[in-house]
Amino acid sequence: MTTPSARPLVVDVRSPGEFAAGHVAGSINLPLDTLPAAASRLLPERDAPIVLCCVSGARSDVAAQWLRAQGYTQVSNGGSVGAVALRLGNVIHKENA
């Protein structure tokens, strides 16, 4: 069981190209259109803290609602990638082109 103080898993629901252009260091990319097919494999612990992010918070809100409907209990919409990085004290990582 996960403790409330556990560091959340950051899930970026943007496209792979958007993710490569800059994402929260340590986050995983799970594009919104692949969420239903990949969530159980990439997010097996339904009680783990998860923070979702995207560009503005719109896609991450859709993802959060879907995950909650699937029984995930500690899901939050962090909003933008920058907001999540700032809140967690993490850096934005850009992949080499």
TORBA-149142 format. One record per residue (C-alpha): residue number from 1; residue in three letters; x, y, z. Coordinates in steps of 0.2 Angstrom, whole numbers, always signed. Layout:
SITE / NUM / ALA / X / Y / Z
...
//
This chain:
SITE / 1 / MET / +0 / +0 / +0
SITE / 2 / THR / +6 / +17 / -4
SITE / 3 / THR / +9 / +30 / +9
SITE / 4 / PRO / +1 / +48 / +7
SITE / 5 / SER / +19 / +55 / +7
SITE / 6 / ALA / +25 / +45 / -7
SITE / 7 / ARG / +31 / +55 / -22
SITE / 8 / PRO / +18 / +54 / -36
SITE / 9 / LEU / +21 / +46 / -53
SITE / 10 / VAL / +20 / +60 / -66
SITE / 11 / VAL / +10 / +55 / -82
SITE / 12 / ASP / +11 / +66 / -97
SITE / 13 / VAL / -4 / +63 / -108
SITE / 14 / ARG / +3 / +73 / -123
SITE / 15 / SER / +9 / +66 / -139
SITE / 16 / PRO / +26 / +58 / -140
SITE / 17 / GLY / +32 / +74 / -150
SITE / 18 / GLU / +26 / +86 / -137
SITE / 19 / PHE / +34 / +75 / -124
SITE / 20 / ALA / +51 / +75 / -132
SITE / 21 / ALA / +50 / +94 / -134
SITE / 22 / GLY / +50 / +95 / -115
SITE / 23 / HIS / +43 / +85 / -100
SITE / 24 / VAL / +45 / +84 / -82
SITE / 25 / ALA / +60 / +74 / -78
SITE / 26 / GLY / +56 / +56 / -72
SITE / 27 / SER / +38 / +57 / -80
SITE / 28 / ILE / +31 / +44 / -91
SITE / 29 / ASN / +22 / +48 / -108
SITE / 30 / LEU / +5 / +40 / -110
SITE / 31 / PRO / -4 / +49 / -123
SITE / 32 / LEU / -22 / +52 / -120
SITE / 33 / ASP / -27 / +42 / -136
SITE / 34 / THR / -18 / +27 / -130
SITE / 35 / LEU / -23 / +28 / -111
SITE / 36 / PRO / -37 / +15 / -112
SITE / 37 / ALA / -26 / +2 / -120
SITE / 38 / ALA / -10 / +5 / -110
SITE / 39 / ALA / -16 / +11 / -92
SITE / 40 / SER / -17 / -6 / -84
SITE / 41 / ARG / +1 / -11 / -91
SITE / 42 / LEU / +9 / +6 / -87
SITE / 43 / LEU / -1 / +10 / -71
SITE / 44 / PRO / -4 / -6 / -62
SITE / 45 / GLU / -6 / +1 / -45
SITE / 46 / ARG / -23 / +9 / -43
SITE / 47 / ASP / -19 / +16 / -26
SITE / 48 / ALA / -3 / +24 / -31
SITE / 49 / PRO / -2 / +44 / -32
SITE / 50 / ILE / -3 / +50 / -50
SITE / 51 / VAL / -1 / +67 / -56
SITE / 52 / LEU / -7 / +70 / -74
SITE / 53 / CYS / -1 / +84 / -85
SITE / 54 / CYS / -2 / +91 / -103
SITE / 55 / VAL / -1 / +108 / -111
SITE / 56 / SER / -16 / +117 / -102
SITE / 57 / GLY / -24 / +104 / -91
SITE / 58 / ALA / -38 / +100 / -103
SITE / 59 / ARG / -32 / +83 / -109
SITE / 60 / SER / -25 / +78 / -91
SITE / 61 / ASP / -43 / +82 / -84
SITE / 62 / VAL / -50 / +70 / -97
SITE / 63 / ALA / -37 / +57 / -92
SITE / 64 / ALA / -40 / +60 / -73
SITE / 65 / GLN / -59 / +57 / -75
SITE / 66 / TRP / -56 / +41 / -85
SITE / 67 / LEU / -43 / +34 / -73
SITE / 68 / ARG / -55 / +38 / -58
SITE / 69 / ALA / -69 / +29 / -67
SITE / 70 / GLN / -57 / +14 / -69
SITE / 71 / GLY / -54 / +13 / -50
SITE / 72 / TYR / -38 / +24 / -48
SITE / 73 / THR / -40 / +32 / -31
SITE / 74 / GLN / -26 / +45 / -30
SITE / 75 / VAL / -27 / +54 / -47
SITE / 76 / SER / -25 / +73 / -49
SITE / 77 / ASN / -24 / +84 / -63
SITE / 78 / GLY / -8 / +94 / -61
SITE / 79 / GLY / -12 / +106 / -76
SITE / 80 / SER / +3 / +111 / -87
SITE / 81 / VAL / +20 / +103 / -88
SITE / 82 / GLY / +28 / +119 / -81
SITE / 83 / ALA / +16 / +119 / -66
SITE / 84 / VAL / +19 / +101 / -62
SITE / 85 / ALA / +38 / +104 / -63
SITE / 86 / LEU / +37 / +119 / -52
SITE / 87 / ARG / +25 / +111 / -39
SITE / 88 / LEU / +36 / +96 / -37
SITE / 89 / GLY / +53 / +105 / -38
SITE / 90 / ASN / +58 / +96 / -53
SITE / 91 / VAL / +66 / +101 / -70
SITE / 92 / ILE / +60 / +101 / -88
SITE / 93 / HIS / +69 / +88 / -98
SITE / 94 / LYS / +71 / +90 / -117
SITE / 95 / GLU / +76 / +75 / -128
SITE / 96 / ASN / +90 / +77 / -140
SITE / 97 / ALA / +83 / +79 / -158
//
